[in-house]
Amino acid sequence: MESFSPALVRLGARAAAREGYAAASEDLLALAGIAIEGRQIHRLVQQVGPPVAAALEQGPNLDPQPIPVLYIEGDATGVPMVTEALAGRKGKQADGTAKTREVKLGCVFTQTKPDAETGLPVRDPDSTTYTGSFQTAEEFGGGLRREALRRGLDRAVKVVFLGDGAAWIWELARVNFPLAIWIVDLYHALERLHALCQGLYAGPSAWAERTEAKWQAMLKNDQVGEVIAAARRRLHDLGSQTDAALEKQIAYFENQQSRMQYKTYRDQGLFYGSGVVEAGCKVVIGQRLKESGMFWTERGATHVVALRCALKGHRWDECWGRLH
């Protein structure tokens, strides 16, 4: 890594993991009196990214104690890319082109006991680790399973997989975590329920609000089947006025029904929201790779994602211990 000492490589990589290369250069000079240009830090990250990514997959957790609950979550977020990295890719713009590439992010964390006062589930402090990549869903699923195994998947009394309603998420869970308790994030379900009620009752109205409040309570009480039946009756009553999109909204609840037993999950003291990985998409990925004016190559973004997973997953010292 050019002529840098291991200590300087570590400092430079950590600074680059936290902020842009120019800002990292300024901080090293201000805080440590080290003069190193941003482009040098950039080259350093290109060299150190792959070994850090490899170190993240090493080091099984050898603690023999059983884990009461192990959670696994997955999601994805778009990262702005240079034009070359977007060639031939479909996107969400009006002309079908893309401005971003999807980075998939997974997290693993544990829960030992509920809150003593409220009885609500509590995530164990500093127990969240991350894995992220531009890989296909199939490849990413294998990496997420390896991280879960490293964290003690085989020692967990309960394993919970949380995600939104995306098809790739549940195919990943089917292949890699078939014995887990599968839970659709409640807040995604409530967003879908809101859209369904607005559609069934022609936009904002007192009927839509009352129905949504009633169906929300039913959904949280393991009565998703009754919600589906009521929605289908309303759809039938609309007759020829039916919007084809409403059928898809109801089908979403039918397809996810077995993963929407929210009262059962809460009675078991389990989380039923995927907020940890959603926050991870913002903190691990967004805060570093989505700053104004940033456009990435896949290679450059991949290296920074590895550094961010090490830093935000409380594994920085462990990874550098393996490198040096």
Buried (B, 14 or more C-beta within 10 A) or exposed (E): BEEBEEEBBBBBBBBBBBBBBEBBBBBBEEEEEBEBEBEBBBBBBBBBBEBBBEBBEEEEBEEEEEBBBBBBBBBBBBBBBBEEBBEEBEBEEEEEEBBBBBBBBBBBBBBEEEEEEEEEBBBBEEBBBBBBBBBEBEEBBBBBBBBBBBBBBEEBEBBBBBBBBBEBBBEBBEEBBEEBBBBBBBBBBBEBBBBBBBBBBEEEEEEBBEBBEEBBEBBBBBBBEEBBEBBBEBBEEBEEEBEEEBEEBBEBBEEBBEBBBBEBBBEBBBBBBBBBBBBBBEEBBBEBBBEEEBBBBBEBBBBBBBBBBBBBBBBBEBBBEBBE
